[in-house]
Amino acid sequence: MYSGSSDGESHEAAQRRIPPASSMLWVRNLRRFIGSGTGLGSEALMELETKRILLDIFKEKQQKSAEGGTIPSFYKKKPEEGSISHRVQRLAKYRFLKKQSDLLLNADDLDAMWVCLRENCVIDDATGAEKMNYEDFCHIASVCTEQIGPKCRRFFSPSNFMKFEKDESGRIAILPFYLYVMRTVSLTQARIDMSELDEDSDGFLQPHEMEAYIRGLIPNLAQLRDMPAAFIQMYCRIAAHKFFFFCDPHRRGKACIKKVLLSNCLQELMELHQESEEEVTDSEQAENWFSLTSAQRICDMFLALDKDMNGTLSKQELGEYADGTLTGIFIERVYDEHVRRGKGGGGNTREMDFESFLDFVLALENKDTPEGLTYLFRCLDLSGRGFLITPDIHSLFRDVHQKWIEGGNYELCIEDVRDEIWDMVKPADPLKITLADLLACKQGGTVASMLIDVRGFWAHDNRENLLQEEEEPEEE
């Protein structure tokens, strides 16, 4: 039934259906990748071919973007956890940060640079300061490069020399230059450490990432080494909150690393590196938010106010803050503007949690800063119009006046106080005071204190006597 010719035809048809190996896409790609065989397995060839393929992909995407329109893409989905893209991103980030860390000067390098600076400088006959001119600067650069390596060369550029104040002979002091090098190294190291903790590599730190950074610093901070282990977690929570209060004004839950590095908060934290040679009083330590004394003070304060020990503060409990000198209307406004309603709470009852309490304390202790004054102004702006008018001043100061009289002080004229506030602020519009006016007058913190705290008003009213008392010990 079946003839030999038919078998031959079917065989030929099958051969025609199977494409030659050279026409298969994966074969062509494989041959193109390994080349003619010369240097097969060479890492350099593989790297070169990988770069070429990635460049082709990039050009193809650019062409598609150009054909798609002029609107650029503004959203890029982050790679999923555990995906190849995510692993490659983490590996690239690790290698980059490792390379940047290797370029930094270590402690021994900084000591060697200081020795070179002192050995090759000149002493100013008039002041006794150690200085160097540009020729000395270039010579020290050569010596440091020989002893330390090329990684110190970038500090000895002409532009860096021109940054410092020069005397009539064109010389700069070596100490400011050395402090500049140390600060640059310190900030760069901090940037690397923060970037390592930035899990999604977006240039922002979330609260748990900032807490992890502070936790890693504790063993290196001389004034925090003896911190009880049980208190470390609470300390990191308190310390990290100040960074977010000042570096996250829109309360997005993440702080820009660049803002953190440039903020005074980081400098205040780094002050704890120094060993205290003299005895420091508790009040002096409490001035630094990041000191152990300050953190314990804030915890003790919250626990003392929390009478029912439910972990939150009611309006009545918060009213006892600062010995009850804050006005009732201000406490009400704090809850209206800065305390979120609890998910499980009923009615209009609101309770202040520990995070909100930290914001409250930071605002009151930093009234003269833009961040602190912005927090307080929202409370002072009773109608939410963005400015204060005369009725607002009367409403706010009425409680202060009542506490003032209850304290046995002389009678006050509210109109005189209102006029004094207007004279202090000098608003652009004589009929209303804005936040910009309070910031521009440089007395916004004093004005806020006068309107929310009877003790703050008393301090302003007795400012001349208080200033005289401060000057008398200095004269003695």
N, C-alpha and C positions, 0 to 999 in steps of 0.2 A: 504493500500500500504506500509505503514511504520510500521514495527513491533517494539515491545518494546525492543527486543534484539539489533536492530540496534541503538536505542537511547542510550542504555547502552554502546555500542561499541564506538559511537562518543564521549560520555562523557569521557570515559576512554582515548581515543586518545587525547582529549583536555587537560586532566590532564597530560598526558605524555609530551605534547608540552610545558607546563608551567614549567620552572625549579623551583626547591624548593628555598625558600628565602635564605637559607644558602649558595647556590652556586652563588648568585648574587654578583658582585664585589663591588657595593656601600654598600651592606649590610655588607659584610665582613669588608670593610674599616671602616664603622660606628661602628661596634662592637669592632673592634680592637682599635679604637680611644677612645671610652668611657669605654673600659675594661669590667670587670665583673659587674660593677655598684658600686663598692666600691669607695667612694670619687667622685661620679659623679658630674661634674660641678666644681671640684676643679681646681683652676687656676694653681697650681703647676703641676698637672697631665697633663693639656693641654699644658703647657710650655714644659714639658719633652717630650711629644709625638711629639710636633712640632719640637723640636731639633732632635729627632730621625729620623723623616721623611726627614728633610733637610739634615741630615748626609747621609741617604741612597741615596738621589738624588746626593749629592756631590761625593760619592763613585762610583755611576753609571757613572757619567760624567768623573771621573778619569779613570775608566776602558775603556770607549769608546775612550778617548784621547790616552791611551796607545796602544790600538788596532789600532788606526788610523795612527800611525807613531810617529816619534820623533820630528817633527816640531811643536812647541807650537803655539797656537793661538796668534796672535799679534794685532788683532783688535776685539773689542767687541762693538757692537752697543749700543749706549746709549738708555736708556728707553724713550719712548715717553712721552711727557707732558700730565699729567693727568692719566697715566696708573698706575696700582697697583704697579708695580716695582718702578716707579718714586716716588710714595707716600711713599712707604716703605723706599726707599733710603733717602728721605728728613727727614722722622721721625727718622731714625737711626742716621743721621747726627746731627739733632737737639738734640737728647738725649746725644750723645757723647760730643758735644760742651758744652752742659749744665753741664755735669759731670765735664769736664775739667775746666769750669769757676768756679764751686763751690770749686774746689781744690786750687784756687788762693787766695793769701793774698790780702785783701782790704786795704784801706788807714788806717783804725783804727788798723789793724793787723801790718802794717808796723811801725806805730807810737809806738805801744806796744813793738815791737821787738827792736826798737832803744832805748827805755827806758831801756829795759833789758840789752842791750849791754853796755850802759853807767853806769848802776848801778853795774855791775859785772866785769868791766874791771879794769886795773891798769894803772897808769900814769907813762910814761917813764921819769925818772929824767933828762935825757940828752936833749931830744927833746920836752917833754911835751905832746907827742902824747898818745892817749888812745889805749892800746893794751891788748891782751889776749893770754895766752898760751893754750895748748890743753886741760888741765884740766878745765880752765875757759870756754873754748869753749863747752865742754861737759856739764858743769853745766848750762850755758846759754841755751843750747838746752833743758835741762829738764825744766827750768823755763818757757821758751817760749812755750813748749808743754803744760804745765799746764794752762797757761794764754790764749794762742791763739788756741791751738788744734794740732792734729797730722799733719795737712797740712803744718806746718813749719818745720817738722822734716827733710825733704829731703835736706834742705839747710845746715844742720849741719852734713854732712857726713865727714868721714876722708879725702876722696879725695878732697872735697871742701876746707878743711883746708890747704891741701898741695898745692893748686893752688896759694896761696898768698906768697908774699915775707916775710921772717922771719928774725928777728934780731939775734944777737949772743945768746940770751936766748931762742930762739925758739918761739918767740911771733910774732903775726901778728897784724896789725892795724885794729881797728874795722870799720873805715870809708870805706876803700876799700871793705871790706866784705859786709857792708850794701848797698853800691852802686851796688855791684854785685847782691844782692838779688833784689833790686829795678829794675835793668835793666832786669833781668830774668823775673820778674813779668810783666814788661811793654811789653817785646817782646812776651811773651806768650799770653797776652791779645790782642796784635795786631794780632797775628796769629789766634786767635779765631775769632776776628772781621772780618778779611779778609776771613776766611773760611766760615763764615756765608753768605758773599756776593758772594762767588764762586758758581754760580748757577749750573754748571754741575759737581762740585766736582772733577775737574781734577788737582787741585793744582796750577792753573793759574788764573790770573785776567785779564779780558778784560778792555778796556779803560773806559766804562761806570761803571764797577764795582769798579775800582780804584777811579774814580771821586766820587762815592757814599761813599766810605770809607773816603776820604778827607773831603767831605761835613759833615759827621758825627763827624769829629774831630774839626771842626771850633769852635763850642761853648765852647770846652774845652781848646782851645789855647788862652792864654791871649792876645797875640799880634794881634789876628784876630777877637776878639769878636765884635769890632766896625765896621766890614766890611759892607759896604752898601749892602742891600739885592739884589739890581739889579746887583751887580758885582760878586755874589757868583758863578754863573754858569761859568762865564768866568775864575774866579780864579781857580776853580777846574779843568778846562780844561788845564790851563797853568801848574798847579802844577803836575797833573797826567802825563803830557808829559815828565817831567824830569825822572820819574820812568821808563817810557818805553824807553827813550833814553839810559839809562844806564843798564836796566835789560832785554831789548829785543833787543840784538844786531843784530839779524837776521831779525828784523822787521816782525815778525809773527802776530803781533797784540794782543799778550798776554804776560804777565810778570809772571815769576815763583814766587810764594809767598815766597819761601825760599830765593831767590835772593833779593827780596824786603826787607825782614827782615834784611839781612846781609849787605845791601848797605848803603853807607853814606847818601843817599837821605833821608831815614827814620830818621836818627839821626839829619840831618839838619832841617827836618820838626818839630821834637820834641823839638828843641831849642826854638821854638815859645811859648812853655809852660811858659817860664820864663818871669816874669814881668820885664820890663826895669826900673831899679831904677834911672838911670841917663839918661839924654837926649842923644839920639842916632841920629847922622846926617843921612841925606838921603843917602849919599854915603855908610855909614856903613851898613844901612839896605838893600841897593841894593845888597850887597855881598851875602845875603841869597836869593836864588832863590824863596823860599816859602814865603818871607815877602810880605806884602801888597804893600809896596813901589816898590818892584821889579816887581810884576805882573802889576801894573799900568804903570811902566816905559816901559815894553815891549809892552803893548797895545798902549800907546802913540807913541812909536817908529814906530810901524806898520802903525798906522793911518797917521803919518807924512810922511812916505815914499809913501803911497798909494795916489798919486796925483790925479788920475782919480776916486778914491773912488769906485772902482769896486770889492773890497774885495780880490784882488790878486795883486802881485807885478811883474812888468816887469823887464827885465834886467837893463833898464835905471833907474828905480825907486830904485832897490836894490843897484845900483852903488852909491847912495847917502848915504848908510849906513856908519856910523863912519866918517862923513864929507867927504866921497868920497876918503878915503885913500886906499881902497882895489883896487887891480889891475883889469883891464878889463878881462885879460885872466882867472883869478881866478873866476870872476863872471860867465864867459861863462862856465867854467868847473863845477861850482855848478849846473847850469841848466842842463848840460849834464848828470850828475851823480845822482843828488838828487831831481830833479823836474820832475814829471810825465807830460806827454803831456795831455792836457785837452781833454775830450771826444768830446766836441763841437767845439774845436778850429780848425782852418784851417791852412794849411801850416806848417811851423816849429815854429810857435809862441807858447811859453810856458809861463805860469804865475805861480808864486809861491804863494801857499795858506798859510793860517796862520799856519797850522800844519808843513809844510816844513820850514816856517820861524822860528818856535820854534826850530827845529833841527839845523838850520843854526846858530842861536844865541847861543844855548847850545854848539855847536862845537867850536865856536870862543871864548867863555868864559871858556871853559874847554879844551884848546889845549894840556895840559900836561897829560890828562887822556888817557887811551887806546881807549876809545870810541870816544872822540873828535879827537884824532890823526888819528884814522881809517877813520873817516868822511873826514878829510882834505887830507889824503894821496890819497884817490880815486880821488880827484880833482888835486893833484899834478902829479899823474901818467898819463901823457898826452897820452900815447900810450896804456894804459891798460895792460902793461906787468908785473906788480907787483913789479917794481923797477924803480929807477931814475938813469939816466946816465947824463954825462956832457951836452949834447945838451938840455936835459930837464931843467937843472939848468939855462942855458943861456936863454932859451925861457921864463921861469918863471920870472927870475930876470930882464929881459929887461924892463918890464913895471914899476917895482919898481925903476929901475935906471932912467927912464924918469921922473917919479914923483919926484924923489929925486933932479934932476937937476932943474926941474920947481920950486921947493921950494927954490931955491937959495943956495943950498949946494955945497960942493966942488965936484970935479970930482972923479969918482970911476973907479976902474979897476975891471971888472967883473971876470977876472981870479983870482984875489986876494980873492974876495968874495967866489968864488967856492972852492978854496983851504981851506979857513977858515971853510966852511961848512964840507968839508971832514975831516978836523982835529977835528971838534967838534963831528962828528958822529962816526968816526973810523969804517967804515963798515967792515964786515967779508970778503966781496969781494971788493978789492980796486977799482974795475971798476963800481960798482953800489951800490945804497943805497936802502935797502928794509924797509918795515914797521917795521920788527923785529929789524933792526939796529936803527931806530929812537926811538923805545921804550926802547931799551937796553942802549942807550947813555944818557938817562934822560934829554936830551936837545931837544927832538923832537918838542916840542911846540915852542921853540925859533927859530929853523930852519924853521918851517912852517911860523911863523910870518915874518921872513926875506924875504920869497919868495912870500908872498901874500899881504903884507901890508907895505907901506912905513913908517908908524908910528912905526910898529914893528921893522923894520930895524933901524930906528933912535934910538929907545930905546936900541937896542943891541949895536949900535955904540957908544952911550953915557952912557953905563952901569956903568962905573967907576964914572962919574960925578953924575949920579942919586943915586948911592950907597952912595957917600959922602954927598949928600944933605939929605938923610934919616938918616945918622948917626949924623949930626950936631945938630938937635933938641934934640936928646937923650942926647948929652953931655951937652947941656944948662940946 
